[in-house]
Amino acid sequence: MTSTAPGPGSVALITGGTGGFGRALARTLKERGVTVVLSDLDSDRNRQVAADLGCEFAVLDVTDRAANEALVARIEADHGRLDAAYLNAGISAAKSDDALDLDEFMRVVDIDLFGVVYGVAAARPAIKRAGGGAIVVTASLAGLSPMATDPGYSVAKGGAIAFVRSMAPRLAAEGTTISAICPGFADTAIIDRIRDQFTAAGFPVLSAQEVADAMVMAWEAGEPGAAYVIQPGVGTVPYTFKGVPAARTATGETAVVPEALRPPSMR
Ligand SMILES: NC(=O)c1ccc[n+]([C@@H]2O[C@H](COP(=O)([O-])OP(=O)(O)OC[C@H]3O[C@@H](n4cnc5c(N)ncnc54)[C@H](O)[C@@H]3O)[C@@H](O)[C@H]2O)c1
């Protein structure tokens, strides 16, 4: 069986799955008949969240490269396939002062960027074996519009979007679409520290469900390299990247990159 759409028979992995977006996404996918494996850091609370949702729980720290691969292998062994990987685990800086805490910066990049890279590397061959499918990366609006309060988060999310776009052609060539979602502020635990300020200022935040709906749409749309902005009062819109000036030849024509310098999927 091949499956490129969320539905009965398809199997999805969600990292950071017991958080706000992960729970809403798991519920939504389950309503569509998808088998959902919720992965997250190990805790009684996280195990209970998965049990309450009727989902299998898998311990995964996304910064552990080998563990990403072991989990995907286990999912394939247990369920016979993997159709979609939602690489959603993430943290932000715990404070927003003007210091640059390098330990914290590296920790955020390790989880929010390298966790995504390891997840893609692990899921790619399994999704290909399933006949193609989807990888959806939870980036952030901060990846498109960097936050002065959180340089590490901005770098990690911007890097994740660049990674998605640069991986898209080679994955599309094997039937897998990779895309990014870029939500603005949303009502989950990650904004606990600053929620009161949004409330006091009357600043609107997204619901986790609005983001989950966009995550399902990203799988269904199957648009390689897409980045979807989600904002309160705006909805979900594909972001249009501004191009850069192409090189010109001595005669003023647009220079074409030599074929040998393009990846096989783009020749
Ligand atoms: N809520 C927002 O305002 C917002 C906006 C844009 C993007 N995001 C992104 O959405 C994603 C989901 O966050 P959320 O809003 O649901 O917040 P959340 O804090 O509820 O969920 C994040 C989850 O990631 C898990 N996690 C943290 N470190 C991990 C690790 N090393 N390995 C595996 N799991 C780990 C946490 O345990 C938690 O369950 C994150 O990538 C976040 O950066 C959130």
The ligand as an SDF file (V2000), in Angstrom:
LIG
                    3D

 44 48  0  0  0  0  0  0  0  0999 V2000
    3.5390   28.1580   20.9520 N   0  0  0  0  0  0  0  0  0  0  0  0
    4.1270   29.0730   20.1730 C   0  0  0  0  0  0  0  0  0  0  0  0
    3.9350   30.2910   20.3670 O   0  0  0  0  0  0  0  0  0  0  0  0
    4.9880   28.6310   19.0230 C   0  0  0  0  0  0  0  0  0  0  0  0
    5.1080   29.4710   17.9110 C   0  0  0  0  0  0  0  0  0  0  0  0
    5.9150   29.0730   16.8500 C   0  0  0  0  0  0  0  0  0  0  0  0
    6.5540   27.8550   16.8890 C   0  0  0  0  0  0  0  0  0  0  0  0
    6.4200   27.0500   17.9820 N   0  0  0  0  0  0  0  0  0  0  0  0
    7.1160   25.7570   17.9730 C   0  0  0  0  0  0  0  0  0  0  0  0
    6.1520   24.7350   18.0610 O   0  0  0  0  0  0  0  0  0  0  0  0
    6.7740   23.5430   18.5340 C   0  0  0  0  0  0  0  0  0  0  0  0
    5.8930   22.8860   19.5870 C   0  0  0  0  0  0  0  0  0  0  0  0
    5.8530   23.7430   20.7050 O   0  0  0  0  0  0  0  0  0  0  0  0
    4.5260   24.0010   21.5600 P   0  0  0  0  0  0  0  0  0  0  0  0
    4.0860   25.3820   21.2620 O   0  0  0  0  0  0  0  0  0  0  0  0
    3.5780   22.8760   21.4050 O   0  0  0  0  0  0  0  0  0  0  0  0
    5.1670   24.0640   23.0310 O   0  0  0  0  0  0  0  0  0  0  0  0
    5.2330   22.9520   24.1600 P   0  0  0  0  0  0  0  0  0  0  0  0
    6.2650   23.4660   25.1120 O   0  0  0  0  0  0  0  0  0  0  0  0
    3.8690   22.6690   24.6560 O   0  0  0  0  0  0  0  0  0  0  0  0
    5.7800   21.6540   23.3970 O   0  0  0  0  0  0  0  0  0  0  0  0
    7.1350   21.4420   23.0950 C   0  0  0  0  0  0  0  0  0  0  0  0
    7.4390   19.9720   23.3180 C   0  0  0  0  0  0  0  0  0  0  0  0
    8.7910   19.6980   22.9230 O   0  0  0  0  0  0  0  0  0  0  0  0
    9.3070   18.7820   23.8730 C   0  0  0  0  0  0  0  0  0  0  0  0
   10.7710   18.8060   23.8900 N   0  0  0  0  0  0  0  0  0  0  0  0
   11.5990   19.7540   24.4010 C   0  0  0  0  0  0  0  0  0  0  0  0
   12.8800   19.3650   24.2860 N   0  0  0  0  0  0  0  0  0  0  0  0
   12.8670   18.1570   23.6630 C   0  0  0  0  0  0  0  0  0  0  0  0
   13.8770   17.2450   23.2690 C   0  0  0  0  0  0  0  0  0  0  0  0
   15.1800   17.5020   23.4630 N   0  0  0  0  0  0  0  0  0  0  0  0
   13.5050   16.0940   22.6560 N   0  0  0  0  0  0  0  0  0  0  0  0
   12.1920   15.8170   22.4590 C   0  0  0  0  0  0  0  0  0  0  0  0
   11.1880   16.6300   22.8370 N   0  0  0  0  0  0  0  0  0  0  0  0
   11.5250   17.7920   23.4160 C   0  0  0  0  0  0  0  0  0  0  0  0
    8.7070   19.2210   25.1940 C   0  0  0  0  0  0  0  0  0  0  0  0
    8.7980   18.1780   26.1650 O   0  0  0  0  0  0  0  0  0  0  0  0
    7.3010   19.5730   24.7890 C   0  0  0  0  0  0  0  0  0  0  0  0
    6.4180   18.4720   24.9060 O   0  0  0  0  0  0  0  0  0  0  0  0
    8.1640   23.9620   19.0140 C   0  0  0  0  0  0  0  0  0  0  0  0
    9.1210   23.6180   18.0350 O   0  0  0  0  0  0  0  0  0  0  0  0
    8.0470   25.4740   19.1250 C   0  0  0  0  0  0  0  0  0  0  0  0
    9.2890   26.1210   18.9720 O   0  0  0  0  0  0  0  0  0  0  0  0
    5.6460   27.3910   19.0510 C   0  0  0  0  0  0  0  0  0  0  0  0
  1  2  1  0
  2  3  2  0
  2  4  1  0
  4  5  1  0
  4 44  2  0
  5  6  2  0
  6  7  1  0
  7  8  2  0
  8  9  1  0
  8 44  1  0
  9 10  1  0
  9 42  1  0
 10 11  1  0
 11 12  1  0
 11 40  1  0
 12 13  1  0
 13 14  1  0
 14 15  2  0
 14 16  1  0
 14 17  1  0
 17 18  1  0
 18 19  2  0
 18 20  1  0
 18 21  1  0
 21 22  1  0
 22 23  1  0
 23 24  1  0
 23 38  1  0
 24 25  1  0
 25 26  1  0
 25 36  1  0
 26 27  1  0
 26 35  1  0
 27 28  2  0
 28 29  1  0
 29 30  1  0
 29 35  2  0
 30 31  1  0
 30 32  2  0
 32 33  1  0
 33 34  2  0
 34 35  1  0
 36 37  1  0
 36 38  1  0
 38 39  1  0
 40 41  1  0
 40 42  1  0
 42 43  1  0
M  CHG  2   8   1  16  -1
M  END
$$$$
